[in-house]
Amino acid sequence: MSWFNGSVPEDCRECQTGVEMVIVPRTVDIGGFEVHRALPFKKKQMVGPFIFWDQIGPGEFAGGHGVDVRPHPHIGLSTVTYLFDGSMDHKDSLGNDLRIVPGDVNLMTAGRGIVHSERTGPDVRLQPSRLFGIQSWLAQPKTLETSEPVFTHYGVEDIPSFTSDDLSGRVILGRFQDYVSPIETQWETLYLELKMKRGARLEIASAIEERALHLVSGEIEIDDAVYASRQMMVLRPGSNIVVKANDKTHLLLLGGAAMDGPRYIWWNFVASSVERIMSAAEDWQNKKFDIVPHDTEEFIPLPDLPFPKPL
């Protein structure tokens, strides 16, 4: 679900506790299912390298229907796809063609440029189906913005998991306690899926410079303040946070080191300069990007959006 249509969340609550701000994602209906977008945000463009964050669904499709994200380009970012329910078929201009299912991780690093599509498989469309997950983008370091594109897929069995009496989780990216994800990232990154039983407590240390919590379901409490689902809580840097689950809770912890400067984001492009984005837009319009094999019948024109102004 890799696209950016210019809709930026504006609703937030600034806090005086260990939570710096609460972002209420903007809800957009795209092709019959809902997307809840938290990043980028007017007052908080990135959390570590995370510059884009969508919760996809949960959505349901009748038989014969599904998601169709047509071939579209990216530069200067890595897309991270992680599903809770359903499946999507990924194809890209490197020739990759595979299906992602719950628990798998797709990491697609665009560098100088890549094109991909994401669709519900034809066999899946034969009956009703569901789709629910997270699509996020990681900004690439300035020194790697024009590197060669790369795609890697990791199966559910590749991602380390942990379980205790009242807490379970998976280390999607980075390190948590003694668990280390096998997925290499270009910048210090942390991405955890966590499930907490009612009354469970989790301490989030201050070692990671920038952190946020995305609450998928349930209710949590931090410093006597209560937070409901479908919100992103940006945590105050340098503070140790204790999260208490007031209910059966499903949440994601994301973040990492502060990036090496601000980024421009326009449509599906991320870059440290406006010139780089304008050049990529011209290349896409002139069909200079590589094509996706066996998915070439549709072309998405450039959106009618103003280019960002230099900082």
RATA-V187994 format. One record per pair of residues at least 4 apart in sequence whose C-alpha atoms are under 8 Angstrom apart, sorted by the first residue. I is the first residue (numbers start at 1). J is the second residue. If there is no record, write none. Layout:
I;J / I;J
This chain:
1;56 / 1;69 / 1;118 / 1;135 / 2;69 / 2;79 / 2;135 / 2;268 / 3;267 / 3;268 / 4;266 / 4;267 / 4;268 / 5;267 / 5;303 / 6;266 / 6;267 / 6;305 / 7;26 / 8;26 / 8;37 / 8;38 / 8;39 / 8;40 / 8;41 / 8;42 / 9;23 / 9;24 / 9;25 / 9;26 / 9;37 / 9;38 / 9;39 / 9;40 / 9;41 / 9;42 / 10;24 / 10;26 / 10;41 / 10;42 / 11;23 / 11;24 / 11;25 / 11;26 / 12;21 / 12;22 / 12;23 / 12;24 / 13;21 / 13;22 / 13;23 / 14;20 / 14;21 / 14;22 / 15;19 / 15;20 / 15;21 / 15;22 / 16;20 / 17;223 / 17;236 / 18;222 / 18;223 / 18;235 / 18;236 / 18;239 / 18;240 / 18;241 / 19;222 / 19;233 / 19;234 / 19;235 / 19;236 / 20;233 / 20;234 / 20;235 / 20;236 / 21;233 / 21;234 / 21;235 / 22;231 / 22;232 / 22;233 / 22;234 / 23;38 / 23;41 / 23;231 / 23;232 / 23;233 / 23;234 / 24;38 / 24;230 / 24;231 / 24;232 / 25;36 / 25;37 / 25;38 / 25;39 / 25;230 / 25;231 / 25;232 / 26;36 / 26;37 / 26;38 / 27;34 / 27;35 / 27;36 / 27;37 / 28;34 / 28;35 / 28;36 / 28;37 / 29;33 / 29;34 / 29;35 / 30;34 / 30;35 / 31;67 / 32;59 / 32;61 / 33;56 / 33;57 / 33;58 / 33;59 / 33;60 / 34;56 / 34;57 / 34;58 / 34;59 / 35;54 / 35;55 / 35;56 / 35;57 / 36;54 / 36;55 / 36;56 / 36;57 / 36;230 / 37;52 / 37;53 / 37;54 / 37;55 / 38;52 / 38;53 / 38;54 / 38;231 / 38;232 / 39;44 / 39;45 / 39;46 / 39;50 / 39;51 / 39;52 / 39;53 / 39;54 / 40;44 / 40;45 / 40;46 / 40;51 / 40;52 / 40;53 / 41;45 / 41;46 / 45;51 / 46;50 / 46;51 / 46;52 / 47;51 / 47;210 / 47;211 / 47;212 / 47;234 / 47;254 / 47;255 / 47;256 / 47;258 / 48;188 / 48;189 / 48;209 / 48;210 / 48;211 / 48;255 / 48;256 / 48;257 / 48;258 / 48;259 / 49;138 / 49;139 / 49;140 / 49;187 / 49;188 / 49;189 / 49;255 / 49;256 / 49;257 / 49;258 / 49;259 / 50;136 / 50;137 / 50;138 / 50;139 / 50;254 / 50;255 / 51;136 / 51;137 / 51;138 / 51;139 / 52;135 / 52;136 / 52;137 / 52;138 / 53;134 / 53;135 / 53;136 / 53;137 / 54;134 / 54;135 / 54;136 / 55;132 / 55;133 / 55;134 / 55;135 / 56;131 / 56;132 / 56;133 / 56;134 / 56;135 / 57;131 / 57;132 / 57;133 / 58;130 / 58;131 / 58;132 / 58;133 / 59;130 / 59;131 / 59;132 / 60;128 / 60;129 / 60;130 / 60;131 / 61;65 / 61;66 / 61;128 / 61;129 / 61;130 / 62;66 / 62;125 / 62;127 / 62;128 / 62;129 / 63;125 / 63;126 / 63;127 / 63;128 / 63;129 / 64;125 / 64;126 / 64;127 / 64;128 / 65;125 / 65;128 / 66;119 / 66;120 / 66;125 / 66;129 / 67;118 / 67;119 / 67;120 / 68;117 / 68;118 / 68;119 / 68;120 / 69;117 / 69;118 / 69;119 / 70;116 / 70;117 / 70;118 / 70;119 / 70;298 / 70;299 / 70;300 / 71;92 / 71;115 / 71;116 / 71;117 / 71;118 / 71;292 / 71;295 / 71;296 / 71;298 / 71;299 / 71;300 / 72;115 / 72;116 / 72;117 / 72;268 / 72;299 / 72;300 / 73;113 / 73;114 / 73;115 / 73;116 / 73;268 / 73;269 / 73;284 / 73;289 / 74;110 / 74;113 / 74;114 / 74;115 / 74;268 / 74;269 / 74;270 / 75;110 / 75;111 / 75;112 / 75;113 / 75;114 / 75;145 / 75;146 / 75;268 / 75;269 / 75;270 / 75;271 / 75;280 / 76;109 / 76;110 / 76;111 / 76;112 / 76;113 / 76;139 / 76;140 / 76;144 / 76;145 / 76;146 / 76;269 / 76;270 / 76;271 / 77;109 / 77;110 / 77;111 / 77;137 / 77;138 / 77;139 / 77;140 / 77;145 / 77;269 / 77;270 / 78;107 / 78;108 / 78;109 / 78;110 / 78;111 / 78;137 / 78;138 / 78;139 / 78;140 / 79;106 / 79;107 / 79;108 / 79;109 / 79;135 / 79;136 / 79;137 / 79;138 / 80;105 / 80;106 / 80;107 / 80;108 / 80;135 / 80;136 / 80;137 / 80;138 / 81;105 / 81;106 / 81;107 / 81;133 / 81;134 / 81;135 / 81;136 / 82;102 / 82;103 / 82;104 / 82;105 / 82;106 / 82;133 / 82;134 / 82;135 / 83;87 / 83;100 / 83;101 / 83;102 / 83;103 / 83;104 / 83;131 / 83;132 / 83;133 / 83;134 / 84;102 / 84;103 / 84;131 / 84;132 / 84;133 / 85;101 / 85;102 / 85;130 / 85;131 / 85;132 / 85;133 / 86;101 / 86;102 / 86;129 / 86;130 / 86;131 / 86;132 / 87;99 / 87;100 / 87;101 / 87;102 / 87;120 / 87;121 / 87;131 / 88;99 / 88;100 / 88;101 / 88;118 / 88;119 / 88;120 / 88;121 / 89;97 / 89;98 / 89;99 / 89;100 / 89;118 / 89;119 / 89;120 / 89;121 / 90;96 / 90;97 / 90;98 / 90;99 / 90;100 / 90;116 / 90;117 / 90;118 / 90;119 / 91;95 / 91;96 / 91;97 / 91;98 / 91;116 / 91;117 / 91;118 / 91;292 / 91;293 / 91;295 / 92;96 / 92;97 / 92;114 / 92;115 / 92;116 / 92;117 / 92;291 / 92;292 / 92;293 / 93;114 / 93;115 / 93;116 / 93;290 / 93;291 / 93;292 / 93;293 / 94;114 / 94;150 / 94;151 / 94;292 / 95;292 / 95;293 / 96;151 / 100;104 / 100;105 / 100;106 / 102;156 / 103;155 / 103;156 / 103;159 / 104;153 / 104;154 / 104;155 / 104;156 / 104;159 / 105;153 / 105;154 / 105;155 / 105;156 / 105;172 / 106;151 / 106;152 / 106;153 / 106;154 / 107;151 / 107;152 / 107;153 / 108;149 / 108;150 / 108;151 / 108;152 / 109;149 / 109;150 / 109;151 / 110;114 / 110;147 / 110;148 / 110;149 / 110;150 / 111;140 / 111;144 / 111;145 / 111;146 / 111;147 / 111;148 / 111;149 / 111;150 / 112;145 / 112;146 / 112;147 / 112;148 / 112;149 / 113;146 / 113;148 / 113;149 / 113;280 / 113;289 / 114;149 / 114;289 / 114;290 / 115;289 / 115;290 / 115;291 / 115;292 / 116;292 / 117;292 / 117;295 / 120;124 / 120;125 / 121;125 / 122;126 / 124;128 / 124;129 / 125;129 / 139;263 / 139;270 / 139;271 / 140;144 / 140;145 / 140;186 / 140;187 / 141;145 / 141;186 / 141;187 / 141;259 / 141;260 / 142;260 / 142;272 / 145;271 / 154;158 / 154;159 / 154;183 / 155;159 / 158;182 / 159;170 / 159;171 / 159;172 / 159;181 / 159;182 / 160;170 / 160;171 / 160;172 / 160;179 / 160;180 / 160;181 / 161;168 / 161;169 / 161;170 / 161;171 / 161;179 / 162;168 / 162;169 / 162;170 / 163;167 / 163;168 / 163;169 / 164;168 / 166;196 / 166;197 / 166;198 / 166;200 / 167;194 / 167;195 / 167;196 / 167;197 / 167;200 / 168;194 / 168;195 / 168;196 / 169;192 / 169;193 / 169;194 / 169;195 / 170;192 / 170;193 / 170;194 / 171;175 / 171;176 / 171;179 / 171;180 / 171;181 / 171;191 / 171;192 / 171;193 / 172;181 / 172;183 / 172;190 / 172;191 / 172;192 / 172;193 / 173;180 / 173;181 / 173;182 / 173;183 / 173;184 / 173;185 / 173;189 / 173;190 / 173;191 / 173;192 / 174;180 / 174;181 / 174;183 / 174;188 / 174;189 / 174;190 / 174;191 / 175;179 / 175;180 / 175;181 / 175;190 / 176;180 / 185;189 / 187;256 / 187;257 / 188;256 / 188;257 / 189;254 / 189;255 / 189;256 / 189;257 / 190;208 / 190;253 / 190;254 / 190;255 / 190;256 / 191;252 / 191;253 / 191;254 / 191;255 / 192;252 / 192;253 / 192;254 / 193;250 / 193;251 / 193;252 / 193;253 / 194;250 / 194;251 / 194;252 / 194;253 / 195;248 / 195;249 / 195;250 / 195;251 / 196;200 / 196;201 / 196;245 / 196;248 / 196;249 / 196;250 / 197;245 / 197;247 / 197;248 / 197;249 / 198;245 / 198;246 / 198;247 / 198;248 / 198;249 / 199;244 / 199;245 / 199;246 / 199;247 / 200;244 / 200;245 / 201;242 / 201;243 / 201;244 / 201;245 / 202;242 / 202;243 / 202;244 / 203;240 / 203;241 / 203;242 / 203;243 / 204;240 / 204;241 / 204;242 / 204;243 / 205;239 / 205;240 / 205;241 / 206;237 / 206;238 / 206;239 / 206;240 / 206;241 / 207;238 / 208;255 / 208;256 / 208;257 / 209;237 / 209;238 / 209;255 / 209;256 / 209;257 / 209;258 / 210;235 / 210;236 / 210;237 / 210;255 / 210;256 / 210;257 / 210;258 / 211;234 / 211;235 / 211;236 / 211;237 / 211;253 / 211;254 / 211;255 / 211;256 / 212;232 / 212;233 / 212;234 / 212;235 / 212;253 / 212;254 / 212;255 / 213;232 / 213;233 / 213;234 / 213;235 / 213;251 / 213;252 / 213;253 / 213;254 / 214;229 / 214;230 / 214;231 / 214;232 / 214;233 / 214;251 / 214;252 / 214;253 / 214;254 / 215;219 / 215;228 / 215;229 / 215;230 / 215;231 / 215;232 / 215;249 / 215;250 / 215;251 / 215;252 / 216;229 / 216;230 / 216;231 / 216;249 / 216;250 / 216;251 / 216;252 / 217;228 / 217;229 / 217;230 / 217;248 / 217;249 / 217;250 / 217;251 / 218;228 / 218;229 / 218;245 / 218;246 / 218;247 / 218;248 / 218;249 / 218;250 / 219;226 / 219;227 / 219;228 / 219;229 / 219;245 / 219;246 / 219;247 / 219;248 / 219;249 / 220;226 / 220;227 / 220;228 / 220;243 / 220;244 / 220;245 / 220;246 / 220;247 / 220;249 / 221;225 / 221;226 / 221;227 / 221;243 / 221;244 / 221;245 / 221;246 / 222;226 / 222;227 / 222;241 / 222;242 / 222;243 / 222;244 / 223;242 / 227;231 / 235;239 / 235;241 / 245;249 / 261;272 / 262;272 / 263;270 / 263;271 / 263;272 / 263;273 / 264;270 / 264;271 / 264;272 / 264;273 / 264;274 / 264;277 / 264;308 / 265;269 / 265;270 / 265;271 / 265;308 / 266;270 / 266;277 / 266;307 / 266;308 / 267;303 / 269;277 / 269;280 / 270;277 / 271;276 / 271;277 / 272;276 / 273;277 / 273;310 / 274;278 / 274;307 / 274;308 / 274;309 / 274;310 / 275;279 / 276;280 / 277;281 / 278;282 / 278;307 / 279;283 / 280;284 / 281;285 / 281;302 / 282;286 / 283;287 / 283;288 / 283;289 / 284;288 / 284;289 / 284;302 / 285;301 / 285;302 / 291;295 / 291;296 / 292;296
